[in-house]
C-alpha cells in the first residue's frame, strides 16, 4: 500500500499543474518576447516527474513518511503561492515574458516578499516531486537543469520590467529579493 502513495501524490501534483497551465484566464494580450523558456520549463517539469517516479520504482520503492510529507507540503505551498501571485497580477498574468501597453506594476500579495513568486513556486514544486518519491538523484535536475533555464528567463524578464517601469522597478529590485523571500518587506 505504501508503495503507491508517492506515485499517486506525484500524479496528482503533476495533473493539477498541467490543468493550471492550460486553464483559460481573462488576460490582456501583449507582445510575447520569447517562447523557448516556457517550453523548457514544461519539459524539465515533465522530466523531473518521470525521473522522480523512475528513481523511486528502480530503488524498490524506498518509502519515507517524512519525505512524502515534506514533498506534499512543498507542493501545497507551491500551489498556494502561485495562485496568490496569479490573483495579484490579475489580467496581467502570463506564462511568457509579455509586457502590455497599460501594464500595471504589481507589488502586492506575494510580490511584497519576492519579485518572482511564480518562479519560486516552480522551484518548490520541482523539489516536491523529488521529496515525495525520495528521489535524491532526480532532485539534481533542479540546480542543473531548471535553474539555468530560470536564469535565462530572468535575464529576459528583468530588463523588460525595467524598460516598462523604469526607476520604480529599479527601486523595487533594491528592496525586494528576486527569488528567495529571505527578508521581511520594509514598511513605508
N, C-alpha and C positions, 0 to 999 in steps of 0.2 A: 504493500500500500504506500509506504513512504517513498518508494522509488518514483512513483508517478506525480507526487506533489510538485517537485520542481518543474517537471515538464508541463504540467497544467498551468502553473504560475507564469512560466515564460511565455507560453502560448497566449495566455490572457493579456499580459503586458504588451506583447507584440501586436495583437489584434486591436487592442484599444488604441495603440499608437497609429496603426495604419488607418483605422476609422477616423481618428483625429486629423490626420494629414489630408484625407480625401473629403472631409466634411466641407460643404459649401458654406461660406460666410458672406455677409454683406460687407464688402470692402470697396475702397476707391482704387481704381486701377492707376498704375503709374508706370514709369519706364523701368523695365527689368534690366538690371545692369549685367547679369550673368546667370547661367543655369547650371554650370558644372558642379558647384559645391553642393547644391541641393541633391543632385543625383548621387554624388559621392556620400553624402550623409545617409541617404536611403540605402545605398549599397553596403556601407560599413555597418549600419544598424542591422541589416539583414544577415550579413556575415557574422556579426557578433552574436546574434541569436542562434544561428546554425552552429557556430563554433562552440558556444557555451553548452548547447544541448549535446553536440557530438562529444565534447570532452567529458561531460557528465556520464553519458552512456558508455564510452570507452573506458572510463575509470571504474566501471562496475556500479555506477550509481551511488558513489560515496555521498552520503546524505548528512547534512548538518542543520539542525533546527536554528542555530544561531545565524548561519549564513543565509538560510531561507528567509528567516525573519528580517534580517538586515536588508536583504535584497528587496523584499516586499515593501519595507519602509522607504527604501530609496525610490522605488517605483512610484509609490503613493505620493511622496514629497515632490518627485519629478513632475507628475501629472498636475498636482495642485499648483505648483509654481508656474508651470507653463500655462495653465488655464487662467491664472491670475494675470499673467503678462499679456496674454491674448485679449483678455477682457479690458485691461488698461489701455492697450493700443486701439481697441475697437476697430473702426473701419480702416485703420492704417496698418493693420497686421498683414504680414505677407510671409510666404515661405522663401521669398527671394530677397536680394538686395534691391529694393524698389522704393524710389522716392516719388512723392506726389507733389503737384504744384502747391496745394494748400496743406501740406503735411504739418501736423501738429507735433510739437516737441513734448513727449510724454516723460514725466519724471515722477509719476505717482505709482502706487501699488508696489510691486517688487522692483520697479525701476528706481526706487529710493535707495535700495541696498546694493544694486548691481546694474551696470549698464546693459548687460545682455543676459537677462534671466532665462530666456528660452534656451540659449546655448548651455548655460549652467545646468538647466534641467535635462538637456540631452546627455551631458556627461554623467549625471546621476542615473539616468535611465540605462545607459550602457553598462555602468557599474552594477546596476540591479541585475542584469542578465547573468553576469559572471558570478555575483554573490548567490543568487537563487540556486544556481547549478553547482556551486563550489568549483567553478571553472577558473582556476587561478591563472592558467596559461592564456585562456581566451581574454582575460582582463587586460593582457598586454596590448590588445587591439586599441584600447582607449589612448594610451600615450603614443603608440607608434603608428596608428592609422587615423584615428579620429582627430586628435589634437593638431597634427599638421594640416588637415583639411580645414579645421576650425580657424587656425591661424590664417590660412589663405582667405577664408571668408571675412575675417575681421579686418584684414588688410584692404579689402574692398569696401566694407561697410563703414568703418570708422571715418575714412576720408569723405565718403558720400554724406555722412551725417555732419561733418564739419562744413562741407560745401553748402549743405542745406541750411544749417542753423548757426554757422559761424562761431563768434566768440561765446555765445550761450552754451554751445556744445563743448567748447574747449574748457569752460569753467566747470561744466558737468564732469568732464574727464578728470579734472583735477580733484574733485570732491568724491566721486563715486567709483569704486573698483570696477574693473572691466568684467570679470567673470566670477570670481570667488568673493562672496559677501563677507569680508573679513573685518569690517568696521561698521559701527552704527552710524546712520546718516546724521549729518550736522543739522541742528535746528536753526532756523532763520530768525 
